Amino acid sequence: MLVKQDKERRKVQVSGKSSCMVALPKKWVKEMGLEQGSEVTISKVNSTSLLVSAQPELSVGHGREATVEVGMEDSPETIFRKIVSLYVLGFSRMTIDGPKGYLNSAKKLALKDLVRRHLIGAEGVAESRDRMTVHVLLGYSELSVENALKKMLLIIDSLGRDAVQALENSDPGLAEATSEREDEVRRFGLYVIRQLNLSLNQGVLPDLRLENRDTLGYILVTRVLERIASHAGSLACAAAEIRSTARPTMVKLTAMSNAACSLVDDAMLSLFKRDHEGADAVIERAREFVEGEAQVSKSLSGIDNQAYYALHVLMDSLRRMVEYSKEVAEVVLDMTVERTLREPELAVPQLQYA
């Protein structure tokens, strides 16, 4: 099996008016199971790297398989965490073998419920007395990485709108469904990381303007969105708990909530558009928000303890949402900074005089 340290130097040869060719080392060809007429996929990774993949694109349901052996003492949650890890790594078929040939019905029902609620495209589709198999039935063609990120953003926006409405109307009922929507964001987050892992293992995914070196940035953004969703949920709950004694500050808090949600949206927009200037503007606005938040905190004296606590939870969630928006913007800066560089000027050769 090849290791990443193996390297060979080959010269590019012209094979026609519109193409060139590079000879592959024969031992590599044999180790990869290739022969004359075999097809390979060539992808441009970045300005200095090409990726030659000998593995054909996997269709849904034909990816890697894994078997997990569990013990009698393993809880459904423990087993499910192993399934999640395999799901994120890109496995398409996961079989759970029970202890001594027996996997009880209660565990199987609990596992199927956890898989259904937390993993997009995964179903417990086959089971017997001693085992259960989970298949991933959804592929990239059905849901792209960027579309999944956009769905995460839409859910976060809905949580932010509920928080603003709770502030304006003092409606505690708006916070009841926050937990379910936070779980939905996590589901999409796991799916995105799974697809990014597949892109590294099988080549760049179609229609995703993403180089391998940017994959880490996308993973960071996905994790940040999950944290933003958690704080947006806390924001909605805290807003619903604020009593009328804190009403004089409601106008400022509502404006701050709208500003925080807007920063999240603009940070993600800069990612989708690869907008370096837009990301830089988000970072500057985040700095201004933190300064304004400190001024509002000073105006919270003289209110009852319960409202004071709720307000501080709310403002802490707002500040963290803004800080995470800044993190997304910083990832975009790293991904796009090379586009801002000026092309080096060609050196003018010096004339030689006799």
Protein Blocks (a to p, Z undefined) as FASTA:
>chain_A
ZZfklccddddddfbjkbccddddfklmmmnopaehiacddddfblmbccddfbdcddeh
iaccddddddfklcfklmmmmmmmmmmnopabdcdddeehiacfklmmmmmmmmmmmmgh
iacfbdcfkbccdddfbdfklocfklmmmmmmmmmmmmmmmmmmmmmnopaklmmmmmmm
mmmmmmmmmmmmmmmmmmmmnopaehiacdfklmmmmmmmmmmmmmmmmmmmmmmmmmmm
pcfklmmmmmmmmmmmmmmmmmmmmmmmmmmnopaklmmmmmmmmmmmmmmmmmmmmmmg
oiafklmmmmmmmmmmmmmmmmmmmmmmmmmmmmmmmmmpccddddddddddZZ
